Amino acid sequence: MTRKDAPMHRLDDKTAVITGAAGGIGSAAARLMAAEGARVLLADLDLECVDDLARTIREDGGNAVATTVDVLDEDSIAAMIDKAIAEFGGLHVLCNHVGGSDPSKDTDLLSLDLAEWDRVMNLNVRSTVVASRLAIPHMIAAGGGSIINTASVAGVQGDAVQCAYGTAKAGVISLTRYIATQYGPRGVRCNAIAPGATMTPALRDNLPTEVVDEIRRNTSLRGIGEPADIGHAMVHLASDESRYTTGQLLVIDGGLTTQSAFAPGRRDGS
Ligand SMILES: NC(=O)c1ccc[n+]([C@@H]2O[C@H](COP(=O)([O-])OP(=O)(O)OC[C@H]3O[C@@H](n4cnc5c(N)ncnc54)[C@H](O)[C@@H]3O)[C@@H](O)[C@H]2O)c1
């Protein structure tokens, strides 16, 4: 760990649940939160992977416990929240991080598979509703809390593909504002992060090199994000540094959605 990454104990008094903690961004967030002192419940379909991650975090001096969860199953989400309370005695931070869609079925409006539409709404939006409903009473009991929802730049722009995914992520952004509005007076903050292209195993495996090059060309910072770029923002939103921040969408995309569609050509002189 470099001096610049040295923890500042920003989450010493916090307990956190992260869904999708075995994934690229989720595991980075888990490591960073644990390094800042949080007690973290790592929840994922892939129990073996979160078990390994929890062990590594503990070996590094952090406090992490793993559990399996299927966010498509309400009872499984309830068991996850119960486990957090049983392990840590309370809950301050919930990261609703699982999401996605199957691009082979989630295409344009006319050809997309409606069964995939329903699954995508459940995976991205309903899971966030269910977990948040179960967590909020514990956060209120703990004197306040922070919910961090993972959206996507797909939720703020249209695209030629993944109609269900983009619509679901727009739903996550709107839900974030409703939770912030309805539970802010009781000390519960809720914010969303919209990552742009972030170099996770899923991205590395699924995106052709020419698409990655195209993203680079269209991004003012000229690069693909790293999972820790999102993880650091999650630490900020989990900590009391952001105590006056709620209902916000933090877009972390290297400038992909900020720049004009004409900018790459003008920059290159073409
Ligand atoms: N990587 C990107 O470029 C990018 C960009 C924008 C938004 N996002 C969002 O970030 C989040 C995570 O992305 P990632 O790149 O870290 O993905 P990832 O594929 O690396 O990880 C996803 C994790 O979720 C778990 N998972 C899948 N279905 C589950 C279920 N039903 N219940 C519990 N766990 C389940 C998987 O086992 C995996 O560990 C998603 O919400 C995604 O939409 C990612």
Ligand as a Chemical Component Dictionary entry (heavy atoms), coordinates in Angstrom:
data_LIG
# 
_chem_comp.id                   LIG 
_chem_comp.type                 NON-POLYMER 
_chem_comp.pdbx_formal_charge   0 
_chem_comp.three_letter_code    LIG 
# 
loop_
_chem_comp_atom.comp_id 
_chem_comp_atom.atom_id 
_chem_comp_atom.alt_atom_id 
_chem_comp_atom.type_symbol 
_chem_comp_atom.charge 
_chem_comp_atom.model_Cartn_x 
_chem_comp_atom.model_Cartn_y 
_chem_comp_atom.model_Cartn_z 
_chem_comp_atom.pdbx_ordinal 
LIG N1  N1  N 0  -18.052 -2.678  -15.085 1  
LIG C1  C1  C 0  -18.607 -1.659  -15.705 2  
LIG O1  O1  O 0  -18.074 -1.139  -16.703 3  
LIG C2  C2  C 0  -19.894 -1.084  -15.187 4  
LIG C3  C3  C 0  -20.371 0.104   -15.766 5  
LIG C4  C4  C 0  -21.554 0.640   -15.290 6  
LIG C5  C5  C 0  -22.238 0.024   -14.254 7  
LIG N2  N2  N 1  -21.750 -1.124  -13.714 8  
LIG C6  C6  C 0  -22.527 -1.732  -12.642 9  
LIG O2  O2  O 0  -21.673 -2.137  -11.575 10 
LIG C7  C7  C 0  -22.263 -3.261  -10.914 11 
LIG C8  C8  C 0  -21.289 -4.415  -10.822 12 
LIG O3  O3  O 0  -20.572 -4.480  -11.962 13 
LIG P1  P1  P 0  -19.199 -5.241  -12.025 14 
LIG O4  O4  O 0  -18.567 -4.765  -13.279 15 
LIG O5  O5  O -1 -18.447 -5.155  -10.727 16 
LIG O6  O6  O 0  -19.761 -6.734  -12.293 17 
LIG P2  P2  P 0  -19.152 -8.124  -12.089 18 
LIG O7  O7  O 0  -19.746 -8.995  -13.129 19 
LIG O8  O8  O 0  -17.662 -8.051  -11.961 20 
LIG O9  O9  O 0  -19.754 -8.535  -10.669 21 
LIG C9  C9  C 0  -21.101 -8.770  -10.464 22 
LIG C10 C10 C 0  -21.224 -9.670  -9.225  23 
LIG O10 O10 O 0  -22.602 -9.832  -8.960  24 
LIG C11 C11 C 0  -22.825 -11.189 -8.627  25 
LIG N3  N3  N 0  -24.217 -11.527 -8.919  26 
LIG C12 C12 C 0  -24.796 -11.665 -10.131 27 
LIG N4  N4  N 0  -26.103 -11.976 -9.995  28 
LIG C13 C13 C 0  -26.353 -12.027 -8.668  29 
LIG C14 C14 C 0  -27.497 -12.303 -7.892  30 
LIG N5  N5  N 0  -28.672 -12.618 -8.449  31 
LIG N6  N6  N 0  -27.401 -12.236 -6.544  32 
LIG C15 C15 C 0  -26.216 -11.960 -5.950  33 
LIG N7  N7  N 0  -25.078 -11.706 -6.622  34 
LIG C16 C16 C 0  -25.145 -11.736 -7.972  35 
LIG C17 C17 C 0  -21.839 -11.982 -9.459  36 
LIG O11 O11 O 0  -21.583 -13.255 -8.867  37 
LIG C18 C18 C 0  -20.627 -11.061 -9.452  38 
LIG O12 O12 O 0  -19.755 -11.365 -8.382  39 
LIG C19 C19 C 0  -23.527 -3.609  -11.686 40 
LIG O13 O13 O 0  -24.634 -3.008  -11.058 41 
LIG C20 C20 C 0  -23.258 -3.002  -13.045 42 
LIG O14 O14 O 0  -24.452 -2.728  -13.741 43 
LIG C21 C21 C 0  -20.592 -1.697  -14.152 44 
# 
loop_
_chem_comp_bond.comp_id 
_chem_comp_bond.atom_id_1 
_chem_comp_bond.atom_id_2 
_chem_comp_bond.value_order 
_chem_comp_bond.pdbx_ordinal 
LIG N1  C1  SING 1  
LIG C1  O1  DOUB 2  
LIG C1  C2  SING 3  
LIG C2  C3  SING 4  
LIG C2  C21 DOUB 5  
LIG C3  C4  DOUB 6  
LIG C4  C5  SING 7  
LIG C5  N2  DOUB 8  
LIG N2  C6  SING 9  
LIG N2  C21 SING 10 
LIG C6  O2  SING 11 
LIG C6  C20 SING 12 
LIG O2  C7  SING 13 
LIG C7  C8  SING 14 
LIG C7  C19 SING 15 
LIG C8  O3  SING 16 
LIG O3  P1  SING 17 
LIG P1  O4  DOUB 18 
LIG P1  O5  SING 19 
LIG P1  O6  SING 20 
LIG O6  P2  SING 21 
LIG P2  O7  DOUB 22 
LIG P2  O8  SING 23 
LIG P2  O9  SING 24 
LIG O9  C9  SING 25 
LIG C9  C10 SING 26 
LIG C10 O10 SING 27 
LIG C10 C18 SING 28 
LIG O10 C11 SING 29 
LIG C11 N3  SING 30 
LIG C11 C17 SING 31 
LIG N3  C12 SING 32 
LIG N3  C16 SING 33 
LIG C12 N4  DOUB 34 
LIG N4  C13 SING 35 
LIG C13 C14 SING 36 
LIG C13 C16 DOUB 37 
LIG C14 N5  SING 38 
LIG C14 N6  DOUB 39 
LIG N6  C15 SING 40 
LIG C15 N7  DOUB 41 
LIG N7  C16 SING 42 
LIG C17 O11 SING 43 
LIG C17 C18 SING 44 
LIG C18 O12 SING 45 
LIG C19 O13 SING 46 
LIG C19 C20 SING 47 
LIG C20 O14 SING 48 
# 
